[in-house]
Amino acid sequence: MPGRRGLREARRVFVVGVVVAAAAGCSTRVAYDSVQNRQRLECQKIQDLSARSKCLADASTPYEDYKRQSESAKTAK
């Protein structure tokens, strides 16, 4: 199914972007914004409207929400 493949690709791009940004020494906020922008561009390539909408929603989490979720996940371990 093309939509699922597109979501997997968008997630892979997201992970790669985070790793590259971290390795480059970018601040967390700058890295997050950069990866989010790239992920939104990848979402636009998804043909299936439902899958594209889900992808765009996932790529639109505000940094503050992301940071809160990240901290919560760390303390839950």
Backbone as CSV, one residue per row, in Angstrom:
resi,resn,N_x,N_y,N_z,CA_x,CA_y,CA_z,C_x,C_y,C_z
1,MET,0.848,-1.179,0.000,0.000,0.000,0.000,0.902,1.253,0.000
2,PRO,0.763,2.149,-0.969,1.659,3.298,-1.097,1.636,4.232,0.110
3,GLY,0.493,4.414,0.732,0.397,5.321,1.875,1.252,4.876,3.044
4,ARG,1.231,3.601,3.339,2.027,3.073,4.452,3.514,3.186,4.160
5,ARG,3.869,2.935,2.923,5.271,3.057,2.535,5.728,4.503,2.722
6,GLY,4.858,5.432,2.376,5.188,6.843,2.542,5.362,7.220,4.005
7,LEU,4.522,6.667,4.877,4.651,6.936,6.306,5.961,6.378,6.847
8,ARG,6.300,5.174,6.412,7.569,4.585,6.858,8.739,5.451,6.399
9,GLU,8.656,5.924,5.168,9.724,6.768,4.632,9.811,8.081,5.420
10,ALA,8.676,8.678,5.733,8.667,9.930,6.487,9.255,9.720,7.878
11,ARG,8.929,8.614,8.509,9.489,8.320,9.833,10.995,8.103,9.746
12,ARG,11.419,7.403,8.709,12.851,7.155,8.532,13.586,8.483,8.333
13,VAL,13.012,9.366,7.535,13.610,10.681,7.305,13.695,11.445,8.625
14,PHE,12.662,11.343,9.427,12.639,12.022,10.722,13.785,11.544,11.606
15,VAL,13.932,10.237,11.717,14.985,9.669,12.568,16.363,10.056,12.051
16,VAL,16.557,9.933,10.756,17.853,10.292,10.165,18.136,11.774,10.404
17,GLY,17.136,12.598,10.243,17.312,14.032,10.459,17.712,14.360,11.884
18,VAL,17.115,13.700,12.842,17.452,13.930,14.244,18.900,13.531,14.506
19,VAL,19.295,12.390,13.984,20.669,11.916,14.183,21.669,12.882,13.538
20,VAL,21.393,13.293,12.315,22.299,14.198,11.610,22.392,15.541,12.341
21,ALA,21.258,16.065,12.757,21.260,17.356,13.448,22.020,17.266,14.774
22,ALA,21.824,16.181,15.494,22.537,16.007,16.762,24.041,15.901,16.527
23,ALA,24.419,15.177,15.489,25.837,15.016,15.187,26.469,16.335,14.761
24,ALA,25.695,17.198,14.156,26.213,18.479,13.687,26.319,19.500,14.811
25,GLY,25.815,19.163,15.982,25.917,20.059,17.124,24.856,21.143,17.153
26,CYS,23.766,20.970,16.426,22.679,21.950,16.433,21.982,21.930,17.790
27,SER,21.377,23.047,18.134,20.578,23.056,19.345,19.373,22.155,19.133
28,THR,18.825,21.674,20.211,17.687,20.766,20.132,16.521,21.399,19.394
29,ARG,16.240,22.647,19.673,15.108,23.330,19.039,15.322,23.469,17.531
30,VAL,16.496,23.888,17.136,16.793,24.061,15.715,16.718,22.715,15.003
31,ALA,17.269,21.699,15.620,17.232,20.357,15.034,15.794,19.889,14.886
32,TYR,14.998,20.074,15.921,13.598,19.649,15.880,12.847,20.364,14.763
33,ASP,12.999,21.668,14.678,12.303,22.437,13.644,12.724,22.002,12.245
34,SER,13.996,21.764,12.070,14.510,21.337,10.774,13.933,19.981,10.363
35,VAL,13.936,19.067,11.295,13.410,17.731,11.011,11.903,17.782,10.754
36,GLN,11.194,18.592,11.512,9.750,18.726,11.305,9.452,19.273,9.904
37,ASN,10.198,20.269,9.495,10.000,20.840,8.156,10.257,19.798,7.075
38,ARG,11.330,19.064,7.236,11.657,18.016,6.254,10.578,16.934,6.243
39,GLN,10.087,16.572,7.413,9.055,15.550,7.476,7.774,16.031,6.786
40,ARG,7.414,17.288,6.973,6.220,17.822,6.303,6.377,17.779,4.788
41,LEU,7.560,18.068,4.297,7.810,17.972,2.854,7.636,16.530,2.361
42,GLU,8.132,15.587,3.140,7.977,14.175,2.774,6.510,13.757,2.817
43,CYS,5.763,14.287,3.764,4.329,13.971,3.872,3.577,14.376,2.608
44,GLN,3.976,15.480,2.020,3.296,15.974,0.822,3.410,15.002,-0.348
45,LYS,4.365,14.108,-0.305,4.560,13.136,-1.375,3.618,11.939,-1.267
46,ILE,2.949,11.787,-0.140,2.070,10.640,0.085,0.776,10.835,-0.693
47,GLN,0.421,9.864,-1.507,-0.771,9.940,-2.351,-2.063,9.797,-1.553
48,ASP,-2.102,8.830,-0.656,-3.306,8.543,0.121,-3.601,9.717,1.069
49,LEU,-4.778,10.327,0.926,-5.106,11.527,1.705,-5.149,11.266,3.205
50,SER,-5.673,10.113,3.590,-5.751,9.780,5.006,-4.350,9.613,5.601
51,ALA,-3.505,8.899,4.894,-2.132,8.691,5.361,-1.371,10.017,5.375
52,ARG,-1.603,10.860,4.367,-0.946,12.163,4.321,-1.372,13.026,5.500
53,SER,-2.665,13.022,5.804,-3.173,13.813,6.932,-2.550,13.354,8.247
54,LYS,-2.452,12.037,8.435,-1.831,11.492,9.657,-0.377,11.905,9.728
55,CYS,0.318,11.795,8.631,1.729,12.174,8.568,1.910,13.653,8.922
56,LEU,1.093,14.516,8.332,1.190,15.952,8.594,0.863,16.273,10.054
57,ALA,-0.121,15.567,10.613,-0.454,15.782,12.024,0.727,15.394,12.913
58,ASP,1.351,14.265,12.593,2.519,13.818,13.365,3.683,14.799,13.229
59,ALA,3.782,15.436,12.081,4.886,16.361,11.814,4.590,17.774,12.300
60,SER,3.467,17.969,12.949,3.075,19.316,13.372,3.025,19.468,14.888
61,THR,3.626,18.551,15.606,3.649,18.648,17.061,4.545,19.824,17.459
62,PRO,4.011,20.778,18.213,4.843,21.908,18.643,6.036,21.424,19.476
63,TYR,7.136,22.152,19.399,8.353,21.768,20.102,8.113,21.596,21.608
64,GLU,7.341,22.489,22.190,7.074,22.426,23.626,6.367,21.106,23.988
65,ASP,5.418,20.678,23.149,4.730,19.397,23.389,5.702,18.236,23.235
66,TYR,6.537,18.307,22.205,7.540,17.262,21.987,8.467,17.145,23.200
67,LYS,8.937,18.284,23.686,9.861,18.283,24.817,9.184,17.703,26.062
68,ARG,7.947,18.081,26.297,7.188,17.566,27.440,7.025,16.051,27.332
69,GLN,6.664,15.569,26.143,6.497,14.130,25.929,7.829,13.402,26.104
70,SER,8.897,14.006,25.624,10.221,13.409,25.738,10.631,13.274,27.202
71,GLU,10.440,14.324,27.968,10.776,14.293,29.388,9.916,13.284,30.136
72,SER,8.649,13.228,29.781,7.738,12.271,30.409,8.163,10.844,30.134
73,ALA,8.588,10.579,28.900,9.049,9.234,28.531,10.321,8.879,29.289
74,LYS,11.196,9.835,29.503,12.442,9.583,30.237,12.175,9.218,31.688
75,THR,11.228,9.925,32.300,10.936,9.659,33.716,10.106,8.394,33.903
76,ALA,9.432,7.940,32.842,8.614,6.732,32.932,9.449,5.460,32.905
77,LYS,10.705,5.576,32.473,11.566,4.394,32.369,11.946,3.863,33.687
